[in-house]
Amino acid sequence: MALRVGILGAGYMGTTHATLLARDERVKVTTVADTDAARAEVLAPKVGAKAVASLEALLDAGIEALFVTTPNTTHRAPVLAALEAGVHVFSEKPMATSLADARRILEAASRGRGLYQVGHNRRFAPAYKAAKARIADGSLRVTSAHIKMNRGELRQPPWVGDRAVTGGFLYESTIHLLDMARWLLGEVAWVQVAGGAHVYREPDDFSMLLGFASGVHAAFTSCAHSTWLFPFERVELFGAHAALVTEEMDGALVEEAAGHSPVPDPGGLL
């Protein structure tokens, strides 16, 4: 029997998730809600669902899983409500925009019946899965790394430059590579950060030095006004006479003392 799914937030990401879920026979999108009722009413019939007016109505509709695709700063309340109701939750990143809220969600997920997942989609990308496999099997013993993500602007769409919506620039795309750094290299032991507001009102340019419990250290840079120079997302992992370099999410190259070669791709995409 198909899993009954509700969508909270009928904007761009809500529409993306709902459309993809509607193609999956294992699930059934039954209900859509948004603070803008018109958005919910537009999306719902496209995926064979019913539009409702609130989160409470979503939970009362008998859903088994909830996709939270609302703005960054609004994730805590619906996630907690769904977990307390015993509903599975997929939350778009970030988990929360404060440490206190993240801890509350972690506690609720730990004691609740429902499963909880954050949308850190880079963990499923071929390039990073291949890098993770190399680290896990010992063929690449990382000693240091360089990680960068540049963005062209904080103007399109307009809300990406509004901290009340995003929580700040680092909670946007950059958080994917912050998650990736920890996923690949382990727990972070210490952080040093320099940043400033150079073009926009909010801090928009960061340089970080990350130290990991494993002894690995990494330089991490992210700028919000540096154009869309390709690759705007890149991870470089350095080892003993070897390096692995990713190009966006789908390609990677390994350079070793004897030469270089593409990383074997578990998904057949590299």
GITA-V683561 format. One record per residue. N is the residue number from 1. OMEGA is omega in radians with two decimals (none if undefined). Layout:
BEGIN
n | omega
N | OMEGA
N | OMEGA
END
This chain:
BEGIN
n | omega
1 | -3.07
2 | 3.09
3 | -3.11
4 | -3.02
5 | 3.02
6 | 3.12
7 | 3.06
8 | -3.08
9 | -3.04
10 | 3.07
11 | -3.06
12 | -3.09
13 | 3.08
14 | 3.10
15 | 3.12
16 | -3.13
17 | -3.10
18 | -3.13
19 | 3.12
20 | -3.14
21 | -3.12
22 | 3.11
23 | -3.05
24 | -3.08
25 | -3.12
26 | -3.10
27 | 3.07
28 | 3.05
29 | -3.04
30 | -2.97
31 | 3.11
32 | 3.09
33 | 3.09
34 | 3.08
35 | 3.00
36 | -3.03
37 | -3.11
38 | 3.12
39 | 3.12
40 | -3.11
41 | 3.07
42 | -3.07
43 | -3.00
44 | -3.11
45 | 3.12
46 | -3.10
47 | 3.09
48 | -3.08
49 | 3.10
50 | 3.08
51 | 3.07
52 | -2.93
53 | -2.99
54 | 3.03
55 | 3.14
56 | 3.12
57 | 3.07
58 | -3.09
59 | 3.13
60 | -3.08
61 | 3.08
62 | 3.10
63 | 3.11
64 | 3.13
65 | -3.12
66 | 2.99
67 | 3.12
68 | -3.08
69 | 3.10
70 | 3.12
71 | -3.04
72 | -3.01
73 | -3.06
74 | -3.04
75 | -2.97
76 | -3.00
77 | -3.13
78 | 3.10
79 | -3.14
80 | -3.13
81 | -3.13
82 | 3.13
83 | 3.12
84 | 3.11
85 | 3.13
86 | -3.11
87 | 3.02
88 | -3.09
89 | 2.86
90 | 3.14
91 | 2.98
92 | 3.08
93 | -0.03
94 | 3.07
95 | 3.10
96 | 3.11
97 | 2.96
98 | -3.14
99 | 3.14
100 | 3.13
101 | 3.11
102 | 3.12
103 | 3.11
104 | 3.12
105 | 3.12
106 | 3.13
107 | -3.14
108 | 3.12
109 | -3.11
110 | -3.09
111 | -3.07
112 | 3.10
113 | -3.08
114 | 3.04
115 | -3.12
116 | 3.12
117 | 3.04
118 | -3.05
119 | 3.05
120 | -2.95
121 | -3.14
122 | -3.14
123 | -3.12
124 | -3.11
125 | -3.07
126 | -3.08
127 | -3.09
128 | 3.04
129 | 3.11
130 | 3.10
131 | 3.13
132 | -3.14
133 | 3.12
134 | 3.12
135 | -3.08
136 | -3.10
137 | 3.06
138 | -3.13
139 | 3.00
140 | 3.12
141 | -3.00
142 | 3.04
143 | 3.12
144 | -3.09
145 | 2.97
146 | -3.07
147 | 3.13
148 | 2.99
149 | 3.09
150 | 3.12
151 | -3.09
152 | -3.07
153 | 3.04
154 | -3.09
155 | -3.08
156 | -0.08
157 | -3.01
158 | -3.05
159 | -3.11
160 | 3.07
161 | -3.11
162 | -3.10
163 | 3.11
164 | 3.13
165 | -3.02
166 | -3.00
167 | -3.10
168 | -3.05
169 | -3.06
170 | 3.10
171 | 3.08
172 | -3.02
173 | -3.08
174 | -3.08
175 | 3.09
176 | -3.11
177 | 2.97
178 | 3.05
179 | -3.11
180 | 3.12
181 | -3.13
182 | -3.13
183 | -3.10
184 | -2.92
185 | 3.06
186 | -3.06
187 | 3.12
188 | -3.13
189 | 3.13
190 | -3.10
191 | 2.94
192 | -3.05
193 | 2.93
194 | -3.12
195 | 3.13
196 | 3.06
197 | -3.02
198 | -3.10
199 | -3.12
200 | -3.11
201 | 3.14
202 | 3.05
203 | -2.98
204 | -3.08
205 | -3.02
206 | 2.94
207 | -3.06
208 | 2.96
209 | -3.08
210 | 3.03
211 | -3.08
212 | -3.12
213 | 3.14
214 | -3.07
215 | 3.07
216 | 3.01
217 | -3.07
218 | 2.97
219 | -3.06
220 | 3.12
221 | 3.07
222 | -3.08
223 | -3.07
224 | -3.05
225 | -3.01
226 | -3.06
227 | 3.14
228 | -3.14
229 | -3.14
230 | -0.12
231 | -3.14
232 | 3.09
233 | -3.06
234 | 3.06
235 | 3.08
236 | -3.13
237 | -3.06
238 | 3.09
239 | -3.13
240 | -3.12
241 | -3.13
242 | 3.07
243 | 3.02
244 | -3.09
245 | 3.10
246 | 3.04
247 | -3.00
248 | -3.04
249 | -2.98
250 | -3.07
251 | 3.10
252 | 3.13
253 | 3.06
254 | 3.07
255 | 3.13
256 | -3.06
257 | -3.09
258 | -3.12
259 | 3.14
260 | -3.12
261 | 3.05
262 | 3.05
263 | 3.04
264 | -3.03
265 | -3.13
266 | -3.12
267 | 3.12
268 | -3.05
269 | -3.06
270 | none
END
